Amino acid sequence: MSERKPIESWLSDMDGVLVHEGQPVPGADEFIRRLKESGKRFLVLTNNSIYTARDLSVRLRAAGLDVPPESIWTSALATAKFLADQRPEGSAYVIGEAGLTTALHEVGYVLTDLDPDYVVLGETRTYSFTSITRAIRLIDNGARFIATNPDPIGPSTEGSLPACGAVAAMITKATGVEPYFVGKPNPMMMRSALNQIDAHSETTAMIGDRMDTDVVCGIEAGLHTILVLTGVTQKDQIDRYPFRPTQVVNSVADLIDLV
């Protein structure tokens, strides 16, 4: 195997890597500070489409991490970029929150329930039977079906919540139409992030806490992949997968000296 080139750009998942249950992972603040001081390009990635990059920047700052909005890339932003490339200034019926609607507005999309080009499903805490029914009927009438991410459940303080992937499955069951998922593990998410910071896959690392999303997505996009053990995937689970990360470290604190 040929030796990889030095890491010049960094992509990092957010939950489980930089923060865990709303608290910063030890060393995450120093890692972010070192990245900013180095001048190396970086993005913090999340499949969460509820919040805008500015919202997430404020939430991270409350956790003690200073990440500017321009250094955050969400599945909502990736979805908007994808749709703008596919069908510029198109129209969409959206089930989602401000993170998704704002991203689509900013690329020139019209949000409508009158014969839209796309039905776009994102994360929301208020899925309604009425909006899901409307989405089903629009897809039946020919609207293309897009979803921001395939995550079936999301966390909350009370326990698991049904997330985008679960609601997408319900719509698919009713229509027979599978959505195109833009977020991880689709390498489209990584490639859009690379393009956003003008980075090259051969010199970019992806840090994640999940083998089934972050690592496989990074591998398929041709990145140097680093699994941290502060989130979902534990060390004894790695061998269950038919692929391996480039590196496994205990936490992002172990990466500070690599920046």
C-alpha positions as CSV (number, residue, x, y, z in Angstrom):
1,M,0.0,0.0,0.0
2,S,1.3,3.4,-0.9
3,E,2.1,5.8,1.9
4,R,-0.5,8.6,2.4
5,K,0.4,12.2,2.0
6,P,0.6,14.5,5.1
7,I,-2.8,15.7,6.4
8,E,-3.5,19.3,5.2
9,S,-7.3,19.5,5.9
10,W,-9.5,18.0,8.6
11,L,-13.2,17.0,8.6
12,S,-14.7,16.0,12.0
13,D,-18.0,14.7,13.1
14,M,-19.5,16.7,16.0
15,D,-21.5,14.4,18.4
16,G,-19.3,11.8,19.9
17,V,-16.1,13.4,18.7
18,L,-16.2,17.0,19.9
19,V,-19.2,16.9,22.3
20,H,-20.9,14.1,24.1
21,E,-24.4,14.6,25.6
22,G,-23.9,18.4,25.4
23,Q,-20.5,18.4,27.1
24,P,-17.2,18.9,25.4
25,V,-15.0,15.9,25.0
26,P,-11.8,16.5,27.0
27,G,-9.2,17.9,24.6
28,A,-11.7,19.1,22.0
29,D,-11.2,22.7,22.8
30,E,-7.5,22.5,22.4
31,F,-7.9,20.5,19.2
32,I,-10.1,23.2,17.7
33,R,-7.8,25.9,18.9
34,R,-4.8,24.2,17.3
35,L,-6.6,23.8,14.0
36,K,-7.5,27.5,13.9
37,E,-3.9,28.5,14.8
38,S,-2.4,26.2,12.2
39,G,-4.4,27.8,9.3
40,K,-5.3,24.4,8.1
41,R,-8.8,24.1,6.5
42,F,-11.4,22.2,8.5
43,L,-15.1,21.6,8.8
44,V,-17.2,20.1,11.5
45,L,-19.8,17.8,10.0
46,T,-23.2,16.7,11.3
47,N,-26.2,14.8,9.9
48,N,-28.4,17.0,12.0
49,S,-30.4,19.2,9.6
50,I,-32.5,21.0,12.3
51,Y,-30.1,23.8,13.0
52,T,-28.4,26.4,10.8
53,A,-24.6,26.6,11.0
54,R,-24.9,29.8,13.0
55,D,-27.2,28.0,15.5
56,L,-24.8,25.2,15.9
57,S,-21.9,27.6,16.4
58,V,-23.7,29.2,19.3
59,R,-24.5,25.8,20.8
60,L,-20.9,24.7,20.5
61,R,-19.7,27.9,22.1
62,A,-22.0,27.2,25.0
63,A,-20.2,23.9,25.4
64,G,-16.8,25.7,25.4
65,L,-15.9,25.1,21.7
66,D,-15.2,28.1,19.5
67,V,-16.2,26.9,16.0
68,P,-17.3,29.7,13.6
69,P,-20.4,29.1,11.4
70,E,-18.3,28.9,8.2
71,S,-16.5,25.9,9.7
72,I,-19.7,23.9,10.1
73,W,-21.2,21.7,7.4
74,T,-24.6,20.1,7.9
75,S,-26.7,17.6,5.9
76,A,-29.1,20.4,5.2
77,L,-26.3,22.5,3.6
78,A,-25.1,19.5,1.6
79,T,-28.7,18.8,0.5
80,A,-29.2,22.3,-0.6
81,K,-25.9,22.3,-2.5
82,F,-26.9,19.0,-4.2
83,L,-30.3,20.3,-5.3
84,A,-28.9,23.6,-6.5
85,D,-26.4,21.6,-8.7
86,Q,-29.1,19.2,-9.9
87,R,-31.9,21.6,-10.6
88,P,-30.9,25.3,-10.1
89,E,-33.6,27.5,-8.7
90,G,-36.1,24.6,-8.4
91,S,-38.9,24.1,-5.9
92,A,-39.5,21.8,-3.0
93,Y,-42.0,20.8,-0.4
94,V,-40.0,20.6,2.8
95,I,-40.6,18.7,6.1
96,G,-38.0,20.1,8.4
97,E,-36.7,22.9,10.5
98,A,-34.9,26.2,10.0
99,G,-31.6,24.6,9.2
100,L,-33.1,23.0,6.1
101,T,-35.5,25.7,5.0
102,T,-32.8,28.4,5.4
103,A,-30.3,26.4,3.4
104,L,-32.7,25.9,0.5
105,H,-33.8,29.5,0.5
106,E,-30.2,30.6,0.3
107,V,-29.6,28.6,-2.9
108,G,-32.6,30.1,-4.5
109,Y,-35.2,27.4,-4.0
110,V,-38.9,28.1,-3.7
111,L,-40.7,26.3,-1.0
112,T,-44.2,25.2,-2.0
113,D,-46.7,22.4,-1.9
114,L,-47.9,23.2,-5.4
115,D,-46.4,20.7,-7.9
116,P,-42.8,21.0,-6.4
117,D,-39.8,19.4,-8.1
118,Y,-38.8,17.7,-4.9
119,V,-40.2,16.5,-1.6
120,V,-37.3,17.1,0.9
121,L,-37.4,15.4,4.2
122,G,-35.2,16.5,7.1
123,E,-35.1,16.2,10.9
124,T,-37.9,17.9,12.9
125,R,-39.2,17.5,16.4
126,T,-42.8,18.1,15.1
127,Y,-43.5,15.5,12.4
128,S,-47.2,15.9,11.6
129,F,-49.6,13.4,10.0
130,T,-50.9,16.2,7.7
131,S,-47.4,17.1,6.3
132,I,-46.4,13.5,5.8
133,T,-49.7,12.8,4.0
134,R,-49.1,15.8,1.8
135,A,-45.6,14.6,1.0
136,I,-46.9,11.1,0.1
137,R,-49.4,12.6,-2.3
138,L,-46.9,14.9,-4.0
139,I,-44.5,11.9,-4.5
140,D,-47.4,9.9,-5.9
141,N,-47.9,12.8,-8.3
142,G,-44.3,12.7,-9.5
143,A,-42.2,14.8,-7.1
144,R,-38.7,13.4,-6.6
145,F,-38.0,12.2,-3.0
146,I,-34.9,13.5,-1.2
147,A,-33.9,13.0,2.5
148,T,-31.2,14.8,4.4
149,N,-29.9,11.7,6.2
150,P,-30.8,8.0,6.9
151,D,-30.5,8.1,10.7
152,P,-33.5,6.1,12.0
153,I,-33.4,7.5,15.6
154,G,-32.0,10.6,17.3
155,P,-31.1,11.2,20.9
156,S,-33.0,13.2,23.5
157,T,-32.8,13.6,27.3
158,E,-36.0,11.4,27.5
159,G,-34.6,8.7,25.2
160,S,-34.6,7.9,21.5
161,L,-36.7,9.8,19.0
162,P,-37.8,8.7,15.5
163,A,-35.6,10.5,13.1
164,C,-35.4,11.2,9.4
165,G,-34.7,7.6,8.3
166,A,-37.7,6.3,10.2
167,V,-40.1,8.8,8.7
168,A,-38.5,8.2,5.2
169,A,-39.3,4.5,5.6
170,M,-42.9,5.3,6.4
171,I,-43.2,7.5,3.3
172,T,-41.4,4.8,1.2
173,K,-43.8,2.2,2.4
174,A,-46.8,4.3,1.4
175,T,-45.4,5.4,-2.0
176,G,-43.0,2.6,-3.1
177,V,-40.4,5.3,-3.7
178,E,-37.0,5.3,-2.0
179,P,-35.5,8.6,-1.2
180,Y,-32.0,9.7,-2.2
181,F,-30.2,10.3,1.1
182,V,-27.6,13.0,0.9
183,G,-26.0,12.8,4.4
184,K,-23.6,10.3,5.9
185,P,-22.9,7.5,5.0
186,N,-23.3,8.8,1.4
187,P,-19.8,9.9,0.4
188,M,-21.7,12.8,-1.3
189,M,-21.6,14.5,2.1
190,M,-17.8,14.2,2.3
191,R,-17.3,15.3,-1.3
192,S,-19.4,18.4,-0.8
193,A,-17.5,19.2,2.4
194,L,-14.2,18.8,0.5
195,N,-15.4,21.2,-2.2
196,Q,-16.6,23.7,0.4
197,I,-13.0,24.1,1.7
198,D,-11.2,23.4,-1.6
199,A,-9.6,20.3,-0.1
200,H,-8.3,17.1,-1.7
201,S,-9.2,13.7,-0.5
202,E,-5.6,12.5,-0.5
203,T,-4.6,15.0,2.1
204,T,-7.7,15.2,4.2
205,A,-8.6,13.2,7.4
206,M,-12.1,12.4,8.6
207,I,-12.6,11.9,12.4
208,G,-15.7,10.1,13.5
209,D,-17.1,7.9,16.3
210,R,-19.2,5.6,14.2
211,M,-17.9,2.8,11.9
212,D,-21.2,2.6,10.0
213,T,-21.4,6.3,9.0
214,D,-18.3,8.4,9.6
215,V,-15.6,5.8,8.8
216,V,-17.3,4.0,5.8
217,C,-18.2,7.4,4.4
218,G,-14.6,8.6,4.7
219,I,-13.3,5.4,3.2
220,E,-15.6,5.7,0.2
221,A,-14.6,9.3,-0.3
222,G,-10.9,8.3,-0.3
223,L,-10.0,10.0,3.0
224,H,-7.6,9.2,5.9
225,T,-10.1,7.9,8.5
226,I,-9.7,8.2,12.2
227,L,-12.1,6.5,14.7
228,V,-12.3,7.9,18.2
229,L,-13.7,5.8,21.0
230,T,-15.7,8.6,22.7
231,G,-19.0,7.9,21.0
232,V,-21.0,5.1,19.5
233,T,-18.5,2.5,18.2
234,Q,-16.4,0.8,20.9
235,K,-13.0,-0.9,20.4
236,D,-14.4,-4.5,20.6
237,Q,-16.9,-3.7,17.8
238,I,-14.4,-2.6,15.2
239,D,-13.7,-6.2,14.0
240,R,-17.3,-6.8,13.2
241,Y,-17.1,-4.6,10.2
242,P,-15.6,-5.6,6.8
243,F,-13.6,-2.4,6.6
244,R,-11.2,-0.7,9.0
245,P,-10.3,3.0,9.8
246,T,-6.8,4.2,9.0
247,Q,-6.3,4.9,12.7
248,V,-8.1,4.3,16.0
249,V,-7.4,6.6,19.0
250,N,-9.0,7.0,22.4
251,S,-10.2,10.6,21.8
252,V,-9.6,13.7,19.7
253,A,-7.1,14.8,22.4
254,D,-4.7,12.2,20.9
255,L,-4.8,14.1,17.6
256,I,-3.7,17.5,18.8
257,D,0.0,16.9,18.0
258,L,-0.9,15.8,14.5
259,V,-2.3,19.2,13.5
